[in-house]
Amino acid sequence: MVIRPEIAEDEACIGAVISAAFGNALHSDGNEAAIVERLRQDGQLTVSFVAVIGGKTVGHIAFSPVRIGGETGDWFGLAPLCVHPRFQRRGIGAALVREGLVQLRMIRAGGCVVLGDPEYYGRFGFESVSTLTYCGESSPFFQSLTMRGEAPTGDVEYHRVFSET
Ligand SMILES: CC(C)(COP(=O)(O)OP(=O)(O)OC[C@H]1O[C@@H](n2cnc3c(N)ncnc32)[C@H](O)[C@@H]1OP(=O)(O)O)[C@@H](O)C(=O)NCCC(=O)NCCS
């Protein structure tokens, strides 16, 4: 398996793997592929990595800037993450998260937030903190990982395409 940044030729395959993976997911709105496309168009797809096996795109992860307490800074949101259903539970999702976080550290990100299962994301160091809220509330599902400096406090907003798409 190779994990690498997306290139232009990957765009259709990324859309396809996102649709295949989220097609069965209970919490999905079915808009994840469109969100990634719009982030890309808006220049907000700061990190976009694919997992490739034998030339086939089997997974994808995206990170885009978030606003905290109304301010743009150096924090990012992990979303979406997906692995094609036929390739799940082989560590591909974990490898995408780990490589993505390495890349965020390389660009000197302050930290990262994610909305997802604490059992899954806790293994990468994400934890829920009361000082970072989502839609005005803290939740075990809304987690953060500080990479540099003091964690900011406030309500976290993903790029507007997440709510508009
Ligand atoms: C979530 C997802 C990316 C995980 O990818 P993966 O390659 O299967 O994950 P890994 O192989 O790295 O990790 C598998 C482990 O995570 C756990 N896991 C997998 N999906 C999980 C989920 N949705 N919630 C909690 N734990 C999960 C499994 O129990 C497994 O642990 P185990 O092997 O010890 O039992 C993949 O299941 C997926 O694409 N799901 C549909 C889209 C989605 O829900 N994305 C996440 C949005 S936050």
The ligand as an SDF file (V2000), in Angstrom:
LIG
                    3D

 48 50  0  0  0  0  0  0  0  0999 V2000
  -13.9510    4.5140    9.6150 C   0  0  0  0  0  0  0  0  0  0  0  0
  -13.0830    3.8930    8.5140 C   0  0  0  0  0  0  0  0  0  0  0  0
  -12.3800    4.9940    7.7430 C   0  0  0  0  0  0  0  0  0  0  0  0
  -12.0620    2.9830    9.1950 C   0  0  0  0  0  0  0  0  0  0  0  0
  -11.1890    2.5030    8.1870 O   0  0  0  0  0  0  0  0  0  0  0  0
  -10.4640    1.0960    8.3590 P   0  0  0  0  0  0  0  0  0  0  0  0
   -9.3760    1.0420    7.3640 O   0  0  0  0  0  0  0  0  0  0  0  0
  -11.4780    0.0210    8.3500 O   0  0  0  0  0  0  0  0  0  0  0  0
   -9.9090    1.2560    9.8310 O   0  0  0  0  0  0  0  0  0  0  0  0
   -8.6580    0.5470   10.4540 P   0  0  0  0  0  0  0  0  0  0  0  0
   -8.4320   -0.7770    9.7800 O   0  0  0  0  0  0  0  0  0  0  0  0
   -7.5610    1.4940   10.5170 O   0  0  0  0  0  0  0  0  0  0  0  0
   -9.1510    0.3340   11.9150 O   0  0  0  0  0  0  0  0  0  0  0  0
  -10.0700   -0.6830   12.1380 C   0  0  0  0  0  0  0  0  0  0  0  0
  -10.4300   -0.6200   13.5700 C   0  0  0  0  0  0  0  0  0  0  0  0
  -11.2270    0.4970   13.8050 O   0  0  0  0  0  0  0  0  0  0  0  0
  -12.4870    0.0780   14.2890 C   0  0  0  0  0  0  0  0  0  0  0  0
  -13.4370    0.8070   13.5070 N   0  0  0  0  0  0  0  0  0  0  0  0
  -13.6020    0.7750   12.1860 C   0  0  0  0  0  0  0  0  0  0  0  0
  -14.5860    1.6080   11.8570 N   0  0  0  0  0  0  0  0  0  0  0  0
  -15.0130    2.1630   12.9980 C   0  0  0  0  0  0  0  0  0  0  0  0
  -16.0020    3.0960   13.3030 C   0  0  0  0  0  0  0  0  0  0  0  0
  -16.7960    3.6650   12.3850 N   0  0  0  0  0  0  0  0  0  0  0  0
  -16.1520    3.4570   14.5950 N   0  0  0  0  0  0  0  0  0  0  0  0
  -15.3900    2.8820   15.5370 C   0  0  0  0  0  0  0  0  0  0  0  0
  -14.4520    2.0090   15.2970 N   0  0  0  0  0  0  0  0  0  0  0  0
  -14.2670    1.6430   14.0390 C   0  0  0  0  0  0  0  0  0  0  0  0
  -12.6340   -1.3530   14.1080 C   0  0  0  0  0  0  0  0  0  0  0  0
  -13.2270   -1.8920   15.2530 O   0  0  0  0  0  0  0  0  0  0  0  0
  -11.2230   -1.8110   13.9470 C   0  0  0  0  0  0  0  0  0  0  0  0
  -10.7040   -2.2040   15.1620 O   0  0  0  0  0  0  0  0  0  0  0  0
  -10.3090   -3.7230   15.3370 P   0  0  0  0  0  0  0  0  0  0  0  0
   -9.7040   -4.1570   14.0230 O   0  0  0  0  0  0  0  0  0  0  0  0
   -9.3600   -3.6790   16.4880 O   0  0  0  0  0  0  0  0  0  0  0  0
  -11.5990   -4.3730   15.6290 O   0  0  0  0  0  0  0  0  0  0  0  0
  -13.9280    3.0210    7.5500 C   0  0  0  0  0  0  0  0  0  0  0  0
  -14.6470    2.0850    8.3150 O   0  0  0  0  0  0  0  0  0  0  0  0
  -14.9140    3.8180    6.7050 C   0  0  0  0  0  0  0  0  0  0  0  0
  -14.5780    4.3020    5.6170 O   0  0  0  0  0  0  0  0  0  0  0  0
  -16.1700    3.9390    7.1820 N   0  0  0  0  0  0  0  0  0  0  0  0
  -17.2060    4.6260    6.4230 C   0  0  0  0  0  0  0  0  0  0  0  0
  -16.9610    6.1130    6.4170 C   0  0  0  0  0  0  0  0  0  0  0  0
  -16.8110    6.6780    7.8050 C   0  0  0  0  0  0  0  0  0  0  0  0
  -17.5930    6.3800    8.6900 O   0  0  0  0  0  0  0  0  0  0  0  0
  -15.7800    7.5110    7.9990 N   0  0  0  0  0  0  0  0  0  0  0  0
  -15.4620    8.0780    9.2840 C   0  0  0  0  0  0  0  0  0  0  0  0
  -16.1860    9.3450    9.4900 C   0  0  0  0  0  0  0  0  0  0  0  0
  -15.7120   10.0450   11.0550 S   0  0  0  0  0  0  0  0  0  0  0  0
  1  2  1  0
  2  3  1  0
  2  4  1  0
  2 36  1  0
  4  5  1  0
  5  6  1  0
  6  7  2  0
  6  8  1  0
  6  9  1  0
  9 10  1  0
 10 11  2  0
 10 12  1  0
 10 13  1  0
 13 14  1  0
 14 15  1  0
 15 16  1  0
 15 30  1  0
 16 17  1  0
 17 18  1  0
 17 28  1  0
 18 19  1  0
 18 27  1  0
 19 20  2  0
 20 21  1  0
 21 22  1  0
 21 27  2  0
 22 23  1  0
 22 24  2  0
 24 25  1  0
 25 26  2  0
 26 27  1  0
 28 29  1  0
 28 30  1  0
 30 31  1  0
 31 32  1  0
 32 33  2  0
 32 34  1  0
 32 35  1  0
 36 37  1  0
 36 38  1  0
 38 39  2  0
 38 40  1  0
 40 41  1  0
 41 42  1  0
 42 43  1  0
 43 44  2  0
 43 45  1  0
 45 46  1  0
 46 47  1  0
 47 48  1  0
M  END
$$$$
